[in-house]
Amino acid sequence: MNLPPQLPDLPLFRTIADAAQELGYPAYVIGGFVRDLALQRPSKDVDVVCVGDGIQLAQAVGRKLPNRPRVTVFKNFGTAMLPTPDIELEFVGARKESYRAESRKPEVEAGTLEEDLARRDFTINALGLSLNAEDFGALVDRYNGIQDLKDGIIRTPLDPDITFSDDPLRMMRAIRFATQLNFDIDPDTFDAIARNKERIRIVSQERITTELNKIIMAPKPSYGFKLLFASGLLPLIFPKMALLQGVEKRGQHAHKDNFYHTLQVLDNVVETRADLWLRWAAILHDIAKPATKRFDPKVGWTFHGHEDKGARWTPNIFADLKLPLGEEMRMVQKLVRLHLRPIALVKETVTDSAVRRLLFEAGDDIDNLMKLCRADITSKDHQRVARYLRNFDVVEQKLREVEEKDHLRNFKPVITGEIIMQTFGLAPSKAVGELKDAVLEAILDGQVRNEFGEAYPWLLALGQRKGLEVKQELAAPPAGE
């Protein structure tokens, strides 16, 4: 940790300082860039606050830079963006804010540097570095943000109840920063989150999900979800996940806590460098267990069909959370639906037929499916986990062998509905679908290869057994098939 932070020796910062001095505006680098300098984390976004007109300062800096980059002005917000080859600059005048109870959008007016620092969400983001000639590079730390960085603490500069009531998204941001940085949340600050949790309802779902995704992409996302649950935010922003928590006992029978199991699976997939959508598959893989939980006196607790119900829920969950409903959602849905299949293969003799079916259904997502299934093996019995993982090695070897031989990822059966209709003179009907499915099953069972020369005679024999008359026997598939 590089404390206190020091401005990089870049001509850019001297240029900003010169422009600010010419305008008579005291100027400072404020916020995340300063925090990340202290933590020795890379950062490309620089916020410059001046006691004056931020847009005017941005335009003055732009005129001084080589190639005179274009300044983008946001008049409604009183800010301006200035791109440079290495850093994205945002300029704003120092301001103070006031809020209405029904909105997290503040009423803004010009303010002092102290008022601007006070409106920041957390002490670690209320740090500044001077761009003024008399103390260039000097640290501005009105709220002991450097000490909180040293101690690993997330704390609000002012009364946390006011901070979170004014802008409830800051509650999500507190948990996000704690998760990303592996910091603790100050007890008074955390208690204020719990007290003000209902205020999250005035925040748009898009903003909540942006913060949630950042938590999910953290090195140990389970920490963030535990904080969300403990604060009472999780039942408000993602109730189906909160319902996973808890253990029910009947006699000697108890099931595991599916909330903490899900968090362990999530942390496990993170270790595979999983992208956001594989992490979402981990979160949702058991999401329907509360809805499918049943008690059988003979076997204990069961969750039959939770994978199918979870897959059916996935589109609505994505829609509710304002997540994309395209390929990303379909991949997550597929993994939720199939996540028990490889585990079932581990428990029995691995047949080529079972492997073919899995390859066909998983397609290009088979690798992510296997990562999810490995991550799903959680137990305090380390020998049991090791045994399952060794069995998974056998399954994955079989997958490679069958794929090499049969090329079944995303394959298309060579016998199409058009060929069936042309051969037997059938109109589009249920009978055509049944014949097509029968050919597919024969290929997956290994009775025939997915080649016209083998599959078509098999189709003719099947039609004969069903009493169908051949109207036109094809010597080869039609062009374009």
N, C-alpha and C positions, 0 to 999 in steps of 0.2 A: 504494500500500500504506500503510495507516494503522498504523504501528508506533511505540510499543506500543499495543495496543488500549485503548479506553476504554468503560466501560459506558454505554449510552444513558441519557439523562436521563429515565427513566421512573419514575413513582411506584411501579410494580410492584416494582422492585428495592429501593426503600426499605422497602416493606411486608414483603418477605422478610427484609430486614436487621433490622427491628423485631421480627418474630416470632422470629427466631433468637436475638436478644439476650435476649428475655424468657425463652426456654427455656434460655439459657446454652450454646447450640450454636454454635461457630464455623462459618460457612457461606461457600461459594464457588460462583461460576459456573465450571464446568469444561468443557473439551473443545471440541467442534466449534463451538459458538457463539462462543467466544473466538477460535478460529482464524479463523473467517469474518469476525469483526469486524476483525481485523488485515488480512485480505485484501480487506476492503470487499466481501464477498459477502453477499447476503441470507440470513438464517437465521431460522426461526420456532421452532426447538426449542431449549430451554434446559435444560441439566442442572445441577441444584443439588446439591452435595455438602455435607453437614454432618458435623461430628465429633459424632455423636449419632444419634438416631432420625429417619431421613429421613421416615418415614410420619407421625410426630407433628408434624414441622415442616410438612409439606404440609397437614395438617389445620388447624394453627394459621394458616397463610397463608390458607387457604380461608375461615376465619371472619372474617378481616379485609377480604376483598375484597367489593366491591359484588355484590349478588345471590347471595352465598355459593355459588359454583360447586361442583358435586359433585366430590369427590375420589375417584378410582378407585385402590383399593389392590391391590397384587399381593404378598400376604404371602409367598409362596414365594420371591420375589426380593428382598423387603425394599425395594420401591420403591413410589412413588405418583405418579399422573399428575393434573395440575391444568390444565384448559383455561382460557384467557382469550381475549378477543376477538382479540388480536394475536399471542399467543405460547402455545406448548404447553410447560408446565413438567413436568419429571420430577425427583423428589426421591429421594435415596438417602443412606444413611449411609456415611461413609468406611469402606473395607473393604480387607482383604488377601485374596489368593487362593492356593490350592494346587491342583495338578492331578494326576490319575492318568494313566498312560501311554496307557490305552485310551480315554480320553474327553477332549473339549475342554470339558466342563462342570466348572467349578471348584468346589472346596469353599471356602465364603466365611465369613469371620468379621470382626467389627468391627476396624477398624484406624485408623491415624493418617492425616492428610492426606498425609504423605510416602509412606506405603505405598499409598495410593489412587492417587497420581500415578504411582508406579512400575509399577503394574499396567496402565497405559494402553498402547495398542498402539504409538503413535509419539510422538516428542517434540512434534510440532506439535499433537497432541491432548492433551498433558499440560500445557496452559496453564490458568491460573485467574485469576479476578478476585475480590478479597475483597469480601464483603458485611458485614464487621465494622466497628463504629463507629470503632475506632481507626485503620483504614487503608482505609476504604471505597473501592473501585475500584482498589486497588493490584494490580499484576501479580504473579502467582505463576508463576515460571518456573525450576523446579529442574533442567531438563535442556536448557537452551539452545534451547528450541523457537522462540523469536523469531528467533534467528540462523539456524536451519534454514529458517524461512519466508523470511527475506531471501535465503538462498542457494539456495532451491528444492530442499531435500533431504528425502527420506523416510528417517528413522532411528528405530530402536527406543530407548527410554530405557535399557533394560538389555541384557544379553547377547542378541543376536538369536537364537542357537540355542535358548536357553531360551524366549524369547518365542514363537517359531514352533512349537517342539515342544509347548509347553503348549496353544496355540490355533492350529492350522494355518490356520484361515480368515484369520488375519492376513496370511498370504502373499498371498492374493487381494486383501485390503484394501490392502496396500502397493502392489501394481500398480494397483489401482483409483485410489487417491489420486494416484499418480504420473501416471496418464493424465488424470484430471480436471483436475489442477492444472498439468500439464506440468512436473512436477518430476523430478529425478533420484533414483534410489534409491542411498543410500550404498553404496559397494562392499562393505563388510563385511556390511551388511544383505542385499544382493542375494546374496552368496555363501552366506549362511545359508539363504536361500530355496532355492537349488539343493541345498544339503546336506540340507535337511529336506523336500524335495518329496514324498517318499513318505508323509509324515504326512497329506497332504491326503485320503488314503483314509478317514480316520475322520470326515470332515466330511460332513454330509448333502448330497445332490445339490441340494436346494432352496436351501440356503445358498450353495453354489458358484454356482448359476445366477443368484441374485440379484446377486452381485458381478459375474458375467460380463455380465449385462445392463447394469449401471451402466458397465462399461468400454465396452460397445458404444454406449451413449448419450453418451459423452464427445465433445468437439469433434473429436478426432483418435483414433479407436479403434484405428487400426493400431499406434500406439505401445504400447498395452496388450498387443496380441496378440504383438508382437515380444518384449516382456518375458516374457510367458507362455511363448513358445517357447524363448527363451534360457535361462530358469530351469529348463526341463524340466517345468514344470507342464502345458503344453498337451497333450503326449501322454497325460497321466494323466486330464485332465478332458474332453478333446475329441479323441480319437485320430484320427478321420477328418480333422479339419482339419490336424493336424500332418503327416499323410501327403501333403498337397499340396506340402510343401516339397521342393525339390531339382530339379536339371536333369540329364537323361540325354542323353548324346551318342553318336551312331553316325556315324562319318565326319564329314561336313560338316553333318549334321542334328542339331539340338538344339531342344528345346521350351523355352518360357519357364517360369520358376518360378511354378507356379500358386498357391503360398502368397502370394508377394509381389504377384502380379497380383490375387488376391482382396482383399488389404488395400488396394490402390489403388482397386479398385472400391468397397469399403466406404467409404473416405474420400470418394470422388467422390459417392456417394449422400447422404452426410452434408451436402454442400454444397447439396442440394435440400431441406433441412429434413425429411429422411426420418424417419418414425416408427420405432419399434423393429422392426416386422415387415418393413418394406422393407429395413432394415439386415440382418435375418436372411436375407432372400432374397439379398442381395448376398453374404453369407458362404457360403451353400449353393449358389449358382448353378453352380459348377464342382466341387462336393464329390465327384462320382463320377469325375472325370478319372483319378485313379490306377487305379481299377478297370477303366476302359475304354481305357487307354493301349495302343496297338499300334504296331509299327514296320512301315511299308511301304517297301521300298527305292526305290520309284518316287516317292513323295510325302513320305516322312519320317514323323514321328510323327502319329498320329491319335487322336482321342478320340470316335469315333462312338458315338452313343447316350448320351453322358454326361448329357444333359439329362433323358432319360426315366428312367434309372437313379437320378439324383439326386432326381427327383420321387418315385420309389417309396421311396427311403430316407427322405424327409423325415418321414413320420409316426413312424418308429422313432427317428430322431434327436431329435425333439421329445419323445417318450416317455422316452427315456434321460435327457434333460436336464431332465425335469420341466417342460417348457414346455406351454402350453395346447394341447389337441388339437382345438379348435373352429374357428371362422372364421379365426382368425389363422393357424393351421397350414395350412388349405386355401388361403388366399391365397398364402402362401409357396410351397407345393407347386405351385400354378398358375404362379407366376412362374418357378420353377426349370424347369418343363417347357417353358414358352413362350419362354425368354429368347433363343433363337437365331432365333426367327421374324421379328421385325422386322429383324434384321441380314441375314437372307436376302432380305428385300424390298429392302433397300438395294442388294444386288448384282445385281438384275435389274429388268426393267421392272415397275413397280408396277401390277398389274391390279386392277380393282374386285373381282374374285372373290377374290383373295388377301387383300385388305383386309377384305372381308366376313367371311371365315373367321376372321381374326385378331380382329376386333371381336366376333364371336359367341363365340369361345372365351375371350377375355380378359374380356368383360363390363365390369363397373364397375372392374376392376383394370387397364384398359388404360393409364391415366395412370401408375400405378406401374410397369407393365411398360416403358413407354417411358423412364421415369427410369432404371430398372435398365439398360436396353440402352444408353442414352447413357453411363452410368457405366462400362459394360463396354468401352468403346473406350479402350484404354490402349496407348500406344506412345511410344517415344522420338522417333519421327518426327512432329513437330508438324504438318507439312503433311498427313500421312496422316490424323491425327486430325481436323483441320479439314475435310478432304474428306468423311470419313464423317459428321461432324456436319451438314454441309450437305446430304448425301443424306438424313439423318434428318429434316431440315426438310421435304423433299419428301414423305416417307412420312407425317409427322404432318399435313401439309396434306391429303393424300389421305384419311387417317383422318377428319378433320373433315368433308370433303366427303361421303364415303360415309355417315357417321353421320347427317349432316344430312338426307340423302336417304332412307336406308333404315331408320334407327332400329334398329340391330342389337345395341345393348348389352343383353344378357340377354333378347333377344327369344324368344318361344315360337312355334314354327311353328303356323300356324292349323289345319293338318291334324293331328289327333290320332290316336292308335291307336284310340280309340273310334269316330271317324268312319270310319276304314278298315274296322273290323270290321263296323260297321252297314251300310256301303255294299255290301261284298262278301260279307256273311254269314260272316265268318271268326271262328274262335275265337282266343284269344290264342296266338300262334305266331311262329316265326321269320319267316314270310312277312309278317306284319303289321309287324315291325320293319324288314324290308328295304324295304317300301313307304314307311314313315315316313322312313327314312333317304334314300330316293331323292327324296322331296319336299323334304327339308331341303337336299340337295345342289343341287337345281334352284333353290331360293331363293338359296343362297349363290353359285351360278354366275351368277345374274342372269337365268335363263330365265323365271322368273315372280316376281311380287312376293308378299310374304307377306300376301295378301288372299284371302279365301275365293273371291271371284268369279274369280280367276285360278288359284289353286292347285288348286281342286277339279276343274275341267275337265281340268287337266293330270293329276291323279290318275286320273280316269276313263279318259283315253287310255292311261295307263301300264297300268292294269288290263286294258284291252282287248288291248294288245300281249302281255300275259302270259297271255291266255286266261281271265281271271277274269270271272265273270258278275255283273252288277250286280243285287243283291237289292233295294236301296232307294236310289234316287237322291235326294239331299238338295237342297232348294232353298236352304237356309241352314244354318249350323252350329247344332247343338242348343243350346238355352238353357243359358247358363252356360259355354259353351266360349270 
